[in-house]
Amino acid sequence: MSGFKNPESVLYDKAHQRLIVSNINGAPDVADGNGYLSLISHDGQIIQMDWSNGFDAPKGMAIVGNRLFVSDITKLRIVDLDTGKIVETLAPEKAFFLNDVTASESGEVFVTDMLANRIYRYADGKIELWLESSDLKTPNGILAEAGKLVVGSWGEGLHPDFSTDHPGGLVSVDTTTKVVTPFPKATGFANVDGIVSFSGSIYVTDYLKGTLYRIPEGQAPKAVAQFKPGSADIGSDEDTIYVPMMNEGELRALKFKELD
């Protein structure tokens, strides 16, 4: 499916049986007011390309109840899922480049600040700095699981073109102790962007190489699909993984059962 404008993230909205795609529509770090969200039906049809606007460069998304949380450079936007209207905008203190968003089972929302080695947490109507650590190594993707956050590191030694001296990998952050622990066999292999979990494995994209990896628990990453560079923040439903191609303006869909 094509026609998007720098699609960065895709999220499955199970309650409404649809996909939401964030469109940066310009530079990822410029507050230009051009960003918007698109609605796509579960069978791949465009419901509304410009469904929700008022964004600068929207990226990661997460759902809690009937609210959609969207990162937008230095702000966290909250959108009503029925109307598509932004109902609240929060500006976390010292936020620099907010990227991916995830929600825990209890309704806490966590947001990575990629260029500042931070994670923010939204709870009880407010957002605050939750963790700042060099061990995050330029955190991009984030996924809440039971008692922990799985965080995708972009890597170390970041250059202006977003290449790195050393590629990143996966770390686990204990949500009680905030201890950061690298995945023993999944470090230094990719500039990790999106993260989803399916049937005991974690799937991640390498934005710069365009590679999709599967990482079974306790095992090393295995490349299962190859795209052009620009494969960004993936989403998934019960049987399909969705890959936004930021440079091509496209959304790809792959069945999990076909990935090996």
C-alpha positions, -999 to 999 in steps of 0.1 A, spaced: 0 0 0 14 34 -10 5 71 -8 18 79 27 42 108 35 72 95 54 53 69 74 72 63 106 50 40 127 20 17 124 -3 5 152 -31 -20 153 -62 -5 169 -79 -38 179 -111 -22 194 -119 -5 161 -104 -32 138 -81 -8 119 -45 3 115 -32 38 124 -2 51 105 18 82 116 30 104 87 59 127 94 55 144 61 88 163 61 119 163 84 117 141 115 130 169 138 112 200 124 81 215 141 64 224 108 28 214 115 27 190 85 23 157 104 -8 136 104 -23 102 111 -40 79 86 -66 52 91 -64 20 72 -89 -9 73 -78 -43 86 -81 -56 50 -57 -29 36 -81 -2 24 -77 35 31 -104 47 54 -91 82 58 -56 93 48 -57 126 68 -77 115 98 -59 133 126 -38 164 121 -21 191 141 12 172 145 48 182 136 65 149 131 45 121 147 63 89 154 56 61 179 21 54 192 3 34 219 -33 29 230 -48 31 265 -85 28 267 -100 51 241 -69 74 240 -40 72 215 -6 85 227 17 99 200 52 111 203 59 144 184 95 156 187 94 172 222 57 166 229 34 138 237 0 142 221 -32 125 233 -58 117 207 -95 107 210 -98 74 191 -134 82 182 -129 116 167 -92 118 158 -90 151 177 -59 160 198 -74 164 233 -42 171 252 -6 180 245 21 174 271 56 188 270 80 167 291 108 186 308 140 185 288 126 163 261 148 164 230 137 138 204 109 116 215 105 85 195 87 53 203 58 48 227 44 17 245 18 11 271 19 -14 300 -10 -36 310 -17 -13 339 -20 17 316 13 34 321 28 49 290 65 49 283 83 71 257 119 69 245 139 101 240 163 88 214 190 115 214 190 120 252 192 84 265 160 89 284 127 72 290 97 92 301 66 78 318 30 90 317 7 80 346 -21 96 365 -24 125 340 12 137 340 45 128 323 79 128 340 114 116 334 115 80 345 150 69 335 182 85 321 211 61 314 239 58 289 233 21 290 202 27 268 227 36 240 204 58 219 170 42 226 145 40 198 119 12 199 102 2 231 79 -26 241 62 -31 275 61 -67 287 54 -82 321 76 -65 346 100 -51 320 106 -29 290 123 -42 259 142 -13 244 159 -12 210 192 6 210 202 25 178 239 23 188 268 44 199 288 71 181 259 87 163 267 107 131 246 135 115 233 110 89 222 87 118 249 61 111 268 49 141 303 38 150 288 8 168 254 -7 160 229 -13 188 208 -42 200 182 -50 226 182 -43 264 157 -51 291 147 -26 317 132 -39 349 102 -16 357 107 -20 394 145 -16 398 151 3 365 182 -19 360 192 -21 324 204 -55 311 216 -62 276 201 -92 258 230 -117 260 229 -127 223 213 -97 207 238 -68 211 258 -50 185 238 -63 155 215 -35 142 203 1 144 171 -10 160 139 9 152 106 -9 157 99 -38 181 69 -62 183 65 -96 201 48 -126 187 46 -163 198 77 -162 220 99 -142 196 107 -106 193 108 -90 159 128 -58 152 137 -37 122 171 -23 113 162 11 98 195 17 80 199 -17 65 162 -25 60 165 -59 76 137 -75 97 150 -98 124 134 -125 146 149 -131 180 135 -162 198 139 -160 236 175 -165 246 187 -168 210 206 -148 185 189 -126 159 180 -142 126 172 -121 94 138 -131 81 130 -104 56 149 -77 37 136 -43 26 151 -11 14 166 12 40 139 31 59 120 2 74 107 20 106 85 13 135 66 -19 129 32 -29 142 14 -62 144 -20 -79 150 -28 -116 156 -11 -129 125 5 -101 105 34 -78 109 32 -43 93 63 -25 81 62 13 73 87 22 46 95 57 55 115 66 24 91 50 -1 58 62 15 46 26 17 32 1 41 41 -36 38 23 -65 53 38 -100 60 22 -130 77 42 -142 107 38 -178 95 57 -170 63 87 -156 82 115 -181 90 
